[in-house]
């Protein structure tokens, strides 16, 4: 999958380079415009080039970069979806535990861990957003130095001792229960 992705990235970069070349060719205002003297440090030569309309180049280059980034995001998401197993629903804590415990040699490891880490990040962000105001007190207080990977280990360890809850609760409940057992708030 990495080789296929590298080929796609090369194709995108080549297309961007060709588009930028065409853009630069159209950026000249006329043939009789002033020239710029440019020093090429690698060849140690002086080049004479027509002066460009840099405002046009800058705005068109930014448009091109936005399109290239959007295309790269679409290609990446398509590859991730293609790598996911047929069952996409994560409706219970057990489903999340299954994804978070995929072994590193599994071909779906990157996609599964991406989902696992993203879900745990989202649960923590949701908790932080709810407790940011005066209405709700925090229920979990992990140290600021705790990494997402450490939280995954905590959730996996918690799941071993709480198998009765894995199929009956939403994943966010399991994540928050596990974090609460490890890092409860003192107040």
N, C-alpha and C positions, 0 to 999 in steps of 0.2 A: 504494500500500500504506500510505503514511503517513496518507492521509486516512481510510482504513478503520480504521486503528488509532486515530486521534483520535476517530472516532465511537464505537468500542468503549469507549475510556477515558471519554468523556462519559456513555455509558450506565451504566457501572459506577459513576461518581461520583454520578449521579442516583439510582441504586438505593441506594447507601450513604447518601445524604442522606435519602431517604424512610424507610429503615430506622431511621436515627438519630432522625428526627422521631417515628416511632412509638414508639421506645424511650423518648424523653424524655416522651412523653405518658403512658406507663405508669409512670414513675418517681416520680410523686406518691404520697405515702403516704395522704393524705386531703385533702379540700377545706378543712379547718379548720386546716391546718398553718401554721406561721409563714411570713412573707414575707421576701423579700430586696429591698433597694433597689439597683438597678443603674443606674449612670451610663453613658449612651450618649454617647461622645465625639464621634461624627460628627454626631448630631442635637442634641447638647447638651440632652438631656432625661433625666429621672429615671423609670425604669420600676419598677413594683411587680410582682414575680414570686413565685410560690410557691417555697418552698425545696425543692430536689431532694434525693433520696437519692443523694448523689454516689458512694457505694460501688457501688450497682447500676449507675449510669450508666457509671462507669469500667470495671467488669468486662464489661458488655455491649458497650461501645464497643470494648474490646480484642478481644472475640470477633468483632465485626463487621469490624474492621480486618484481622484474620487471614483471615477469609473473603474479603474484597475483594482482599487481596494474592494469595491462592491463586487466585482467579478470574482476576485479571490475568495471573498467571504462566501459567495454562493457555491463556488467549486468545493470549498472546504466543507461546508454544511452538507452538500450532496454526498461527498465521500464519507462523512461521519454517519449519515443516515443509511448509506449502503452497507456500512460495517456493523450496524446495530442488528441484534437478533430480531426475529419476527415478532416476539412479544415486546411491545414498547411500553405497556402500562406499568407504572410503579404506583400501585394503589395501597400497598401495605408496607409496614416496616420490613417484613420478610423479603419483599421484592427489592427494597433498597439494600438490605444486607447482602442479598445475592449478587447485586451489581458491585458493591463495595468490596466483596471478598473474591473477586475474579483473580486468578493467579497471573503473575507477570508474564508467563509464557503463552497465555491465551491470546489468540489473534484479535480478540475484541477488548483486550485490556485497556488500551488508551481510551476508547469510546466509553467503556463502562466506568473507568475511574474519572473521566471527565464529567460524566453525569453525576456520579457519587459526590465528588468534590463540589460540583456546582450546586447540588441539592443541599448539601450541608452548609455551604456559604449562604444560600438563599434563606435557609431556616434561621441561621444566626443573624443575618441582616434583618429579617422580619422581626425577630425578637428585639433587636436593637431599635428598630423603628417604633415598635409598639411601646417600648419602655423609655423612649427619649423624652416624652412629655411627663407631666405631673400625674396623669391619670392611672398609669400602671407601674408597679415596682418590678424590677428585673427578677427573674426566677433562676437564671443561671449567670454565673460570673467567672468565666474562664479568664486566666491571666492574659494580658495583652500579648505575651510572647508565644502563646499557644498557636501552633500551625494547623492548617486544615488537615494535614496528614495525621497529626496527633489526635484530632477529634475523630477521624475515621477509626483509628485504633481503639479509642474509647468506646465508640458506638459498636464496633464488632465485638469487643470484650463484653459489653453490657448485654448484647444479644444472646450470648452463650448462656447466661444465667436467667434470661427472661423469655424463653421460647414460647411461653403461653401468650405473650403479647404480640408476637411477630405477625400473625395473620389477622389479628382483630383490630389493629390500630393503623391510623394513617402514618406514613413515614415521618412526618414532622413531629408527631407525638413521641415516637421511638427515639428520634434524634434528641429531642429536648429532655426526655427522661434520662437518657444516657449521660448527657452533659450535666444535668442536675445532680446525678449521683456522684460525678467526679468533681464538679466545681459548683456547689450550691452557693448562693449569696449568703453572707453572714447576717444580714438584717432581717 
